[in-house]
Amino acid sequence: MTPPDSSTPSDDADTTDGSPVCVLVFNANDPSGAGGLAADITAVASVGAHGLPVVTGSYARDSAEVFDHFDFDEEAVAEQARALLEDVTVQAIKVGFIGTPENISVVAEIASDYADVPLIAYMPNLSWWDENKIDAYLDAFRELMLPQAAVLVGNHSTLWRWLLPDWSNERSPSAKDIARAAAEAGTPYTLVTGIPLPEQHIDNVLASPQQVMHSEKFERFDAVFAGAGDTLSGALTALLASGVALPQAAGEALSYLDRCLDAGFRPGMGNILPDRMFWAQSGDEDDEPGEGSVDELQLLNFPRNDIKH
């Protein structure tokens, strides 16, 4: 997969008729709305793109935990995607949790047919799942999906356990260490989130094997969230589809996620969910002009639907 240019947007992102760019999303349905396709579509829409959701399966879960996952077979996944791709030009592809090695294989095959379209791969925490299924899924993802991915997104501990299982150094691996392991499997850039820092802060780092390309430090929230990873990776994919250069897109997506978490809400008795539509909440009439509005965010500052290349 061709990596997104770190300095110049692609001509493929141009939409001369003023319509939004299109993002193809492979992910599971999440009935809680925490993550999965619900997170992707709202995040993609929030940054001005149009999401094309391909359902790969469905979780059985509530706002607290995942109980099970039901897979779609690979033919159902392929037919959904092929039908769209014969009709619509997509500017980027996002791959979340897609359930089985067979689905990984078919999505990787589809991605290889569209090698000029950047693919963003998100690896969630799979600790809720059966250990044998986890191992088979991770092995297939490393072998088949990472060679197609332009950017890998994941939490520091998740990516560490997966990509550097034999890490023996006394210090924890850096973002560049993890990016180096991802690059050995074929992915040139990695966005590593949740890197622990002193004094209740975390770092989020976009890195290649050679350098740190962007870093954002945030104060750790005193809460447990669900759906942050899909929110971040969905926003990043849409920004790249819109022609935003990779380092800037990572910064914009991280700022968007931070605002989503700051406005997070608890719909049930479980975890807090990111409010991906926080910018749509109306403020009081006495608020300062622009307060709480899209204009005030100043985090999605690319020219929507008017990107020239």
Buried (B, 14 or more C-beta within 10 A) or exposed (E): BBBBEBEEBBEBBBBEEEEBBBBBBBBBBBEBBBBBBBBBBBBBBBBBBBBBBBBBBBBEBBBBEBEEBEBBBBEBBBEBBBEBBEEEEBBBBBBBBBBBBBBBBBBBEBBEEBEEBBBBBBBBBBEBBEEEBBEBBBEBBBBBBBBBBBBBBBBBBBBBBBBBEEBEEEEBBBBBBBBBBBBEBBBBBBBBBBBEEEEEEBBBBBBBBEEBBBBBEBEEBEEEBBBBBBBBBBBBBBBBBBBBBBBBBBBBBBBBBBBBBEBBEEEEEBBBBBBBEBBEEEEEEEEEEEEBBBEBBEBBEBEBBEBEE
